């Protein structure tokens, strides 16, 4: 309906990709926006395929929840959104240099004479794992919670463990411990925990504490997270049996303990 000022449309992983959304601007229809439900939490590369007039503005924001059918993408002075100034005609674009994440996307297009939306979404960048762990209890809700939890861990596994695939994408000594333990059961995967532990070890400062994130370029640390890291290493040894990695980190551990005592 060209007379409504804003158009709300939902389409996600299950939509028929043969369907396209076409609009033409007029005096009453100044802009349009879409709220897209991706079906579940995802992490990966922004991708869109649109056909519009020259100098149309396409603003794409992304987040993990809705309020009043709007994507909440502005948090603490940080704005999780991208803008594209379009050329005339069809544009197919994938941004490979930064991962984004979320359950919902909001696409706002303004300044156009014609607009056709073919596709907007996230191309998943899942870390390769084997789903070795299973949970069957006869309760569909609890089994669904298990499946959602595994997907949550996957969204936080890329070059390292991340506290959040959407906001900071940082490796923390305490957050990662919980993710690693869950991952031991779900995936029996030890290469990423090993790599993350080695990265944390290289971020130990002269005061004996791990930087808030590893790697991290600011002087900020949480003492309790440094202590949790010792527990995380004990977990890693119990589940993996990889004594050699702990032997390589032993000098760092001794330095930390000596500093504390």
PyMOL commands that set and color helices and strands:
alter all, ss='L'
color gray80, all
select helices_A, chain A and resi 140-155+175-187+191-201+223-240+243-260
alter helices_A, ss='H'
color red, helices_A
select strands_A, chain A and resi 21-24+31-52+57-63+66-67+70-71+74-75+78-79+81-85+89-110+114-124
alter strands_A, ss='S'
color yellow, strands_A
deselect
rebuild
show_as cartoon
